[in-house]
Amino acid sequence: MGVSGSGKSTIADHLAIRIGWRYEDGDTFHPPSNVAKMSAGQPLTDEDRWPWLRAIADEIDRTCKVSQRAVIACSALKRTYRDILVHGRDDVRIVFLEGTRDLIAARLAARKGHFMPTGLLASQFKTLEPPTADERPIVVAIDRTVDTIVEDIVSQLNLDRP
């Protein structure tokens, strides 16, 4: 989880490869209306997000029911959003990719072909509620290499090497 530009897709993809799990990008669960709204520079409302979050939560449920494992990249900026995704499960963990506004703004400015414009970064930080200790988050700083971040997550998850 984290704001746009924090590296969710990149880190989640590399993490999934590293631990041998399936990777899903939460952006693929957005309805077309959400993508259009964000592409037009309009921040999403909670009403826009509920169907998207429920679709991701359904995917988590399906994955767990068949004893599979997945890494899903998703902004999950508010506690209420994360509660929908985790819904009390001990087997679902949140990884918070934490970075400064300046670092993330620079990343967004360099990014090509993504629907999220840099102008929405301020609204992302305004919405962001960093996870609290009772959520058992794994918090990692994003000002390091992808491999270093992934190894930090693997270590905090206490996962054995495949």
Z-matrix of the N, CA and C atoms (Angstrom, degrees):
N
C 1 1.446
C 2 1.515 1 109.17
N 3 1.313 2 115.55 1 157.35
C 4 1.456 3 121.47 2 177.40
C 5 1.517 4 109.45 3 156.02
N 6 1.303 5 114.67 4 173.42
C 7 1.467 6 119.41 5 179.84
C 8 1.522 7 110.03 6 -70.66
N 9 1.321 8 115.67 7 163.45
C 10 1.452 9 120.83 8 177.17
C 11 1.529 10 109.33 9 -58.84
N 12 1.318 11 116.46 10 133.29
C 13 1.453 12 121.18 11 -179.99
C 14 1.521 13 114.05 12 93.50
N 15 1.338 14 117.17 13 -2.10
C 16 1.463 15 119.82 14 -179.55
C 17 1.527 16 112.00 15 -79.16
N 18 1.327 17 117.22 16 -11.11
C 19 1.455 18 120.71 17 177.38
C 20 1.512 19 114.50 18 103.10
N 21 1.328 20 117.18 19 19.33
C 22 1.467 21 120.41 20 -175.63
C 23 1.529 22 112.80 21 -55.47
N 24 1.312 23 117.21 22 -51.01
C 25 1.466 24 120.36 23 -176.77
C 26 1.524 25 111.22 24 -64.90
N 27 1.301 26 116.74 25 -45.40
C 28 1.467 27 120.85 26 -178.95
C 29 1.519 28 111.22 27 -63.49
N 30 1.323 29 116.66 28 -49.69
C 31 1.469 30 120.49 29 -178.14
C 32 1.528 31 110.25 30 -65.84
N 33 1.323 32 117.73 31 -44.07
C 34 1.467 33 120.58 32 -179.37
C 35 1.525 34 111.13 33 -62.38
N 36 1.319 35 117.29 34 -42.44
C 37 1.459 36 121.35 35 178.96
C 38 1.533 37 110.23 36 -62.28
N 39 1.314 38 117.19 37 -48.60
C 40 1.472 39 121.02 38 179.91
C 41 1.530 40 111.38 39 -65.18
N 42 1.327 41 116.58 40 -38.92
C 43 1.460 42 120.11 41 178.28
C 44 1.531 43 110.21 42 -63.13
N 45 1.323 44 116.70 43 -46.02
C 46 1.464 45 120.67 44 -179.43
C 47 1.531 46 110.70 45 -59.88
N 48 1.309 47 117.07 46 -43.20
C 49 1.468 48 120.47 47 177.73
C 50 1.531 49 109.79 48 -63.22
N 51 1.313 50 115.90 49 -45.23
C 52 1.472 51 121.05 50 -176.83
C 53 1.533 52 111.95 51 -60.19
N 54 1.343 53 117.63 52 -38.96
C 55 1.462 54 120.40 53 -175.63
C 56 1.531 55 113.17 54 -103.51
N 57 1.337 56 116.71 55 -0.41
C 58 1.460 57 120.39 56 176.05
C 59 1.513 58 114.99 57 76.46
N 60 1.327 59 117.09 58 29.27
C 61 1.452 60 121.17 59 178.11
C 62 1.528 61 109.61 60 -105.89
N 63 1.313 62 116.26 61 166.50
C 64 1.464 63 122.31 62 175.80
C 65 1.525 64 109.10 63 -76.33
N 66 1.324 65 115.80 64 146.50
C 67 1.466 66 121.61 65 177.99
C 68 1.524 67 109.64 66 -113.28
N 69 1.329 68 115.13 67 136.90
C 70 1.467 69 121.76 68 173.96
C 71 1.526 70 108.15 69 -132.58
N 72 1.316 71 116.47 70 136.11
C 73 1.455 72 120.58 71 175.52
C 74 1.525 73 108.09 72 -94.53
N 75 1.325 74 116.42 73 121.27
C 76 1.457 75 121.34 74 -178.41
C 77 1.522 76 113.53 75 -57.59
N 78 1.336 77 116.77 76 -26.02
C 79 1.463 78 119.42 77 179.85
C 80 1.527 79 112.02 78 -60.74
N 81 1.337 80 117.54 79 -28.44
C 82 1.472 81 119.94 80 -178.72
C 83 1.524 82 112.24 81 -69.91
N 84 1.332 83 116.85 82 -13.51
C 85 1.461 84 121.12 83 179.73
C 86 1.534 85 112.15 84 -89.83
N 87 1.345 86 117.15 85 -7.20
C 88 1.471 87 119.90 86 178.14
C 89 1.516 88 110.48 87 -68.86
N 90 1.325 89 117.57 88 136.51
C 91 1.461 90 118.93 89 171.96
C 92 1.539 91 108.99 90 -68.85
N 93 1.324 92 117.52 91 154.76
C 94 1.470 93 120.67 92 -179.25
C 95 1.532 94 113.47 93 -53.03
N 96 1.323 95 117.17 94 -32.58
C 97 1.472 96 119.64 95 -179.47
C 98 1.536 97 111.31 96 -64.04
N 99 1.323 98 117.39 97 -35.67
C 100 1.468 99 120.13 98 177.73
C 101 1.524 100 110.98 99 -67.90
N 102 1.322 101 116.55 100 -43.68
C 103 1.463 102 120.48 101 179.89
C 104 1.524 103 109.68 102 -62.11
N 105 1.332 104 116.44 103 -43.12
C 106 1.467 105 120.50 104 179.13
C 107 1.524 106 110.75 105 -62.15
N 108 1.298 107 116.96 106 -42.26
C 109 1.461 108 121.38 107 -179.08
C 110 1.529 109 110.67 108 -63.40
N 111 1.347 110 116.49 109 -47.97
C 112 1.460 111 119.93 110 179.73
C 113 1.527 112 111.29 111 -65.53
N 114 1.333 113 116.88 112 -39.46
C 115 1.464 114 120.76 113 178.75
C 116 1.518 115 111.34 114 -61.08
N 117 1.332 116 115.97 115 -30.42
C 118 1.468 117 121.19 116 178.70
C 119 1.536 118 112.02 117 -83.57
N 120 1.339 119 116.22 118 2.87
C 121 1.460 120 119.83 119 177.74
C 122 1.514 121 114.37 120 84.01
N 123 1.334 122 116.63 121 15.88
C 124 1.459 123 120.75 122 -179.75
C 125 1.522 124 109.91 123 -101.23
N 126 1.326 125 117.64 124 126.10
C 127 1.466 126 118.59 125 177.82
C 128 1.520 127 111.10 126 -68.00
N 129 1.317 128 115.44 127 148.77
C 130 1.461 129 120.74 128 177.36
C 131 1.521 130 110.42 129 -75.24
N 132 1.316 131 115.96 130 148.66
C 133 1.457 132 122.11 131 173.33
C 134 1.524 133 107.95 132 -95.27
N 135 1.313 134 116.08 133 169.31
C 136 1.458 135 118.98 134 174.98
C 137 1.523 136 110.49 135 -58.83
N 138 1.320 137 117.42 136 -39.15
C 139 1.472 138 120.38 137 179.24
C 140 1.522 139 111.12 138 -60.68
N 141 1.342 140 117.03 139 -35.42
C 142 1.465 141 120.48 140 176.06
C 143 1.532 142 110.87 141 -67.47
N 144 1.302 143 116.70 142 -34.94
C 145 1.464 144 121.41 143 -172.34
C 146 1.528 145 114.03 144 -80.85
N 147 1.343 146 118.75 145 -28.91
C 148 1.474 147 119.61 146 -174.48
C 149 1.518 148 113.48 147 -53.73
N 150 1.345 149 120.39 148 -50.52
C 151 1.477 150 119.28 149 -179.26
C 152 1.532 151 112.27 150 -62.35
N 153 1.317 152 116.63 151 -36.62
C 154 1.459 153 122.12 152 178.23
C 155 1.525 154 110.68 153 -63.86
N 156 1.323 155 116.04 154 -47.99
C 157 1.464 156 119.92 155 -179.97
C 158 1.530 157 111.40 156 -64.89
N 159 1.324 158 116.61 157 -39.76
C 160 1.469 159 119.39 158 178.17
C 161 1.530 160 111.25 159 -64.03
N 162 1.328 161 116.90 160 -36.66
C 163 1.469 162 120.30 161 178.06
C 164 1.532 163 110.38 162 -64.66
N 165 1.313 164 117.36 163 -40.77
C 166 1.467 165 120.47 164 177.67
C 167 1.526 166 109.90 165 -67.89
N 168 1.324 167 117.16 166 -43.18
C 169 1.470 168 120.69 167 178.01
C 170 1.522 169 110.75 168 -60.36
N 171 1.326 170 117.37 169 -39.00
C 172 1.469 171 120.77 170 176.72
C 173 1.526 172 110.88 171 -62.54
N 174 1.330 173 116.19 172 -38.85
C 175 1.470 174 119.97 173 177.99
C 176 1.526 175 110.62 174 -66.38
N 177 1.313 176 117.18 175 -39.76
C 178 1.465 177 120.77 176 175.96
C 179 1.528 178 109.72 177 -61.34
N 180 1.332 179 116.90 178 -45.60
C 181 1.470 180 120.80 179 178.24
C 182 1.522 181 111.49 180 -59.10
N 183 1.342 182 116.55 181 -46.77
C 184 1.473 183 120.39 182 -179.76
C 185 1.532 184 110.51 183 -60.72
N 186 1.309 185 115.90 184 -43.07
C 187 1.462 186 121.24 185 -178.53
C 188 1.525 187 110.70 186 -63.06
N 189 1.320 188 116.43 187 -46.32
C 190 1.470 189 120.51 188 -179.30
C 191 1.520 190 111.98 189 -66.89
N 192 1.334 191 117.55 190 -38.76
C 193 1.472 192 121.15 191 -177.52
C 194 1.523 193 112.66 192 -62.30
N 195 1.326 194 116.43 193 -29.65
C 196 1.467 195 119.64 194 -179.67
C 197 1.530 196 111.37 195 -102.17
N 198 1.328 197 115.48 196 18.35
C 199 1.469 198 122.44 197 176.71
C 200 1.527 199 113.26 198 55.65
N 201 1.321 200 115.62 199 37.60
C 202 1.458 201 120.31 200 174.22
C 203 1.523 202 108.79 201 -101.18
N 204 1.303 203 115.37 202 174.93
C 205 1.460 204 121.07 203 178.63
C 206 1.527 205 108.85 204 -131.46
N 207 1.324 206 116.17 205 143.78
C 208 1.459 207 120.29 206 179.55
C 209 1.520 208 110.10 207 -147.31
N 210 1.316 209 114.23 208 154.07
C 211 1.456 210 122.75 209 170.24
C 212 1.519 211 105.25 210 -112.76
N 213 1.327 212 116.97 211 123.55
C 214 1.461 213 121.33 212 -177.64
C 215 1.518 214 108.84 213 -120.28
N 216 1.318 215 115.80 214 122.28
C 217 1.460 216 121.56 215 175.96
C 218 1.521 217 108.55 216 -83.04
N 219 1.326 218 116.52 217 126.47
C 220 1.461 219 121.44 218 -176.57
C 221 1.518 220 108.18 219 -157.65
N 222 1.315 221 117.77 220 138.42
C 223 1.466 222 119.61 221 -177.41
C 224 1.521 223 112.39 222 -63.38
N 225 1.327 224 118.92 223 -44.76
C 226 1.479 225 123.54 224 176.01
C 227 1.529 226 111.68 225 41.45
N 228 1.321 227 116.60 226 52.51
C 229 1.460 228 121.46 227 -170.74
C 230 1.527 229 115.01 228 -70.23
N 231 1.326 230 117.86 229 -27.44
C 232 1.465 231 120.77 230 -178.24
C 233 1.529 232 111.12 231 -109.89
N 234 1.312 233 114.48 232 154.86
C 235 1.464 234 120.02 233 177.30
C 236 1.529 235 110.62 234 -58.19
N 237 1.321 236 117.46 235 -41.71
C 238 1.464 237 119.14 236 -179.08
C 239 1.526 238 111.26 237 -61.46
N 240 1.329 239 117.49 238 -34.41
C 241 1.459 240 120.65 239 178.43
C 242 1.534 241 109.73 240 -67.42
N 243 1.324 242 115.68 241 -44.91
C 244 1.467 243 119.68 242 -179.40
C 245 1.522 244 110.95 243 -65.73
N 246 1.328 245 116.93 244 -34.99
C 247 1.468 246 119.97 245 177.20
C 248 1.520 247 111.06 246 -61.66
N 249 1.323 248 117.54 247 -37.94
C 250 1.463 249 120.94 248 176.75
C 251 1.528 250 109.98 249 -64.02
N 252 1.321 251 116.84 250 -42.70
C 253 1.463 252 120.85 251 -177.27
C 254 1.524 253 112.62 252 -71.11
N 255 1.311 254 116.99 253 -44.46
C 256 1.464 255 121.52 254 -175.75
C 257 1.520 256 111.11 255 -83.64
N 258 1.309 257 117.72 256 -36.23
C 259 1.469 258 128.07 257 -175.57
C 260 1.535 259 113.31 258 30.83
N 261 1.332 260 114.47 259 55.95
C 262 1.457 261 121.27 260 171.34
C 263 1.514 262 116.55 261 78.93
N 264 1.307 263 117.54 262 1.85
C 265 1.466 264 120.78 263 -178.59
C 266 1.527 265 110.84 264 -73.69
N 267 1.314 266 115.94 265 138.68
C 268 1.462 267 120.27 266 173.02
C 269 1.519 268 111.25 267 -84.06
N 270 1.332 269 116.69 268 -18.37
C 271 1.462 270 120.34 269 -176.36
C 272 1.531 271 113.52 270 -92.69
N 273 1.321 272 117.60 271 8.09
C 274 1.459 273 122.67 272 176.00
C 275 1.517 274 107.48 273 -117.07
N 276 1.325 275 116.08 274 127.02
C 277 1.464 276 120.82 275 -178.19
C 278 1.523 277 110.31 276 -120.65
N 279 1.305 278 115.18 277 148.88
C 280 1.456 279 122.92 278 176.97
C 281 1.523 280 108.38 279 -103.40
N 282 1.330 281 116.27 280 131.59
C 283 1.461 282 122.23 281 172.77
C 284 1.522 283 106.39 282 -112.19
N 285 1.320 284 116.38 283 120.70
C 286 1.463 285 121.98 284 -179.04
C 287 1.516 286 109.19 285 -100.34
N 288 1.333 287 116.01 286 116.83
C 289 1.458 288 122.13 287 176.55
C 290 1.520 289 108.01 288 -89.25
N 291 1.305 290 115.26 289 105.31
C 292 1.459 291 122.13 290 -170.83
C 293 1.531 292 110.46 291 -102.21
N 294 1.329 293 115.35 292 129.47
C 295 1.459 294 120.51 293 178.77
C 296 1.510 295 111.68 294 -154.75
N 297 1.306 296 115.76 295 165.08
C 298 1.462 297 120.67 296 -179.31
C 299 1.528 298 110.73 297 -77.54
N 300 1.298 299 115.14 298 156.78
C 301 1.469 300 120.73 299 177.97
C 302 1.529 301 110.39 300 -60.52
N 303 1.348 302 117.57 301 -40.02
C 304 1.462 303 120.66 302 -179.22
C 305 1.523 304 111.97 303 -63.76
N 306 1.327 305 117.13 304 -45.52
C 307 1.465 306 121.02 305 179.59
C 308 1.526 307 110.46 306 -62.04
N 309 1.318 308 117.03 307 -45.41
C 310 1.460 309 120.71 308 -177.14
C 311 1.528 310 110.77 309 -69.49
N 312 1.323 311 117.57 310 -37.76
C 313 1.472 312 120.51 311 177.22
C 314 1.526 313 110.44 312 -61.71
N 315 1.325 314 117.14 313 -39.90
C 316 1.462 315 120.46 314 178.04
C 317 1.525 316 110.85 315 -64.47
N 318 1.314 317 116.52 316 -39.97
C 319 1.469 318 120.48 317 177.97
C 320 1.524 319 111.08 318 -64.34
N 321 1.330 320 116.13 319 -44.33
C 322 1.465 321 119.45 320 -179.78
C 323 1.529 322 111.09 321 -63.53
N 324 1.322 323 116.61 322 -38.84
C 325 1.462 324 120.30 323 -179.42
C 326 1.525 325 111.30 324 -64.06
N 327 1.327 326 116.94 325 -30.42
C 328 1.469 327 121.49 326 -178.80
C 329 1.526 328 112.71 327 -87.05
N 330 1.331 329 117.57 328 -12.83
C 331 1.464 330 121.54 329 -175.04
C 332 1.522 331 110.91 330 -79.09
N 333 1.318 332 116.03 331 137.27
C 334 1.465 333 121.94 332 -179.64
C 335 1.526 334 109.83 333 -116.60
N 336 1.328 335 116.17 334 141.86
C 337 1.455 336 121.17 335 170.44
C 338 1.517 337 116.27 336 76.89
N 339 1.308 338 118.40 337 19.40
C 340 1.468 339 120.07 338 177.97
C 341 1.516 340 108.21 339 -107.47
N 342 1.338 341 115.98 340 146.07
C 343 1.473 342 119.93 341 -175.18
C 344 1.524 343 113.57 342 -72.90
N 345 1.330 344 118.33 343 -16.14
C 346 1.464 345 121.26 344 -175.67
C 347 1.530 346 110.00 345 -88.43
N 348 1.338 347 117.67 346 110.56
C 349 1.461 348 119.55 347 179.67
C 350 1.531 349 111.84 348 -76.01
N 351 1.336 350 115.51 349 153.95
C 352 1.465 351 120.50 350 -179.21
C 353 1.523 352 111.71 351 -61.02
N 354 1.327 353 117.67 352 -25.34
C 355 1.459 354 121.29 353 -179.04
C 356 1.522 355 114.04 354 -63.21
N 357 1.328 356 117.52 355 -17.17
C 358 1.465 357 120.04 356 -179.84
C 359 1.527 358 113.35 357 -90.81
N 360 1.334 359 117.20 358 -1.25
C 361 1.460 360 119.37 359 -177.86
C 362 1.527 361 111.67 360 -60.63
N 363 1.326 362 117.29 361 -41.32
C 364 1.468 363 119.87 362 -179.86
C 365 1.526 364 110.85 363 -59.44
N 366 1.341 365 116.96 364 -40.63
C 367 1.471 366 119.17 365 -179.78
C 368 1.526 367 110.34 366 -69.15
N 369 1.332 368 117.42 367 -31.55
C 370 1.463 369 120.60 368 177.47
C 371 1.535 370 109.94 369 -64.97
N 372 1.330 371 116.73 370 -47.27
C 373 1.467 372 119.42 371 179.21
C 374 1.530 373 111.50 372 -66.41
N 375 1.338 374 116.91 373 -33.11
C 376 1.459 375 119.93 374 177.70
C 377 1.530 376 110.46 375 -66.13
N 378 1.316 377 116.90 376 -36.89
C 379 1.460 378 122.29 377 -179.43
C 380 1.525 379 112.13 378 -77.66
N 381 1.323 380 117.68 379 -29.69
C 382 1.459 381 122.63 380 -172.94
C 383 1.524 382 113.27 381 -57.41
N 384 1.325 383 114.62 382 125.19
C 385 1.465 384 123.37 383 170.40
C 386 1.524 385 105.67 384 -117.78
N 387 1.336 386 117.82 385 98.43
C 388 1.468 387 118.55 386 -178.78
C 389 1.528 388 110.09 387 -54.61
N 390 1.328 389 116.06 388 144.65
C 391 1.459 390 118.96 389 -178.58
C 392 1.528 391 111.91 390 -63.52
N 393 1.316 392 115.30 391 148.07
C 394 1.467 393 121.79 392 -179.88
C 395 1.529 394 109.44 393 -100.46
N 396 1.324 395 115.46 394 165.32
C 397 1.468 396 121.44 395 -174.65
C 398 1.522 397 112.69 396 -55.33
N 399 1.332 398 117.97 397 -35.59
C 400 1.463 399 119.44 398 -178.21
C 401 1.528 400 112.98 399 -68.21
N 402 1.337 401 117.86 400 -12.38
C 403 1.465 402 121.55 401 175.82
C 404 1.536 403 111.43 402 -85.81
N 405 1.313 404 116.77 403 -4.76
C 406 1.467 405 123.25 404 -177.97
C 407 1.520 406 111.75 405 53.69
N 408 1.337 407 117.47 406 48.54
C 409 1.462 408 118.33 407 -176.54
C 410 1.528 409 112.02 408 -75.74
N 411 1.291 410 114.03 409 154.63
C 412 1.453 411 121.30 410 167.19
C 413 1.519 412 104.03 411 -101.87
N 414 1.314 413 116.69 412 117.44
C 415 1.462 414 121.76 413 -176.64
C 416 1.524 415 108.15 414 -108.48
N 417 1.332 416 116.16 415 124.56
C 418 1.458 417 120.49 416 179.39
C 419 1.519 418 109.99 417 -130.01
N 420 1.324 419 115.01 418 139.27
C 421 1.466 420 121.52 419 176.38
C 422 1.522 421 108.80 420 -77.69
N 423 1.327 422 116.69 421 137.89
C 424 1.461 423 120.48 422 -175.09
C 425 1.524 424 113.49 423 -96.04
N 426 1.315 425 117.56 424 7.86
C 427 1.465 426 120.25 425 -178.50
C 428 1.528 427 112.24 426 -89.81
N 429 1.325 428 116.10 427 30.90
C 430 1.468 429 122.69 428 -179.78
C 431 1.523 430 109.00 429 -130.35
N 432 1.315 431 117.18 430 178.29
C 433 1.462 432 120.60 431 179.67
C 434 1.523 433 109.73 432 -69.87
N 435 1.318 434 114.60 433 157.98
C 436 1.469 435 120.60 434 178.51
C 437 1.528 436 109.75 435 -58.05
N 438 1.328 437 116.86 436 -47.07
C 439 1.468 438 119.65 437 -178.42
C 440 1.524 439 112.04 438 -60.67
N 441 1.320 440 117.27 439 -40.19
C 442 1.462 441 121.06 440 179.04
C 443 1.525 442 110.86 441 -64.91
N 444 1.315 443 116.70 442 -42.94
C 445 1.463 444 121.08 443 178.84
C 446 1.530 445 110.23 444 -63.11
N 447 1.328 446 116.82 445 -45.82
C 448 1.462 447 121.01 446 -179.88
C 449 1.527 448 110.49 447 -61.26
N 450 1.315 449 117.70 448 -45.09
C 451 1.473 450 120.15 449 179.59
C 452 1.525 451 111.06 450 -63.87
N 453 1.319 452 117.50 451 -35.13
C 454 1.464 453 121.30 452 176.20
C 455 1.525 454 110.17 453 -62.37
N 456 1.329 455 116.70 454 -44.70
C 457 1.472 456 120.83 455 179.08
C 458 1.525 457 110.57 456 -63.59
N 459 1.316 458 117.28 457 -47.36
C 460 1.467 459 121.48 458 179.81
C 461 1.523 460 109.81 459 -57.66
N 462 1.319 461 116.31 460 -43.45
C 463 1.468 462 120.89 461 179.81
C 464 1.524 463 110.97 462 -62.84
N 465 1.342 464 116.99 463 -45.26
C 466 1.463 465 120.25 464 -179.30
C 467 1.530 466 112.66 465 -68.46
N 468 1.331 467 116.35 466 -26.75
C 469 1.466 468 120.23 467 176.63
C 470 1.527 469 112.02 468 -82.43
N 471 1.329 470 116.24 469 -8.41
C 472 1.461 471 121.57 470 -176.95
C 473 1.528 472 112.14 471 56.84
N 474 1.331 473 115.35 472 41.12
C 475 1.456 474 119.91 473 179.62
C 476 1.518 475 109.56 474 -91.96
N 477 1.318 476 115.56 475 138.65
C 478 1.457 477 120.56 476 175.85
C 479 1.516 478 108.96 477 -75.45
N 480 1.287 479 115.33 478 154.34
C 481 1.473 480 119.91 479 175.37
C 482 1.521 481 108.86 480 -69.27
N 483 1.349 482 116.05 481 141.61
C 484 1.476 483 117.79 482 179.44
C 485 1.516 484 111.09 483 -68.01
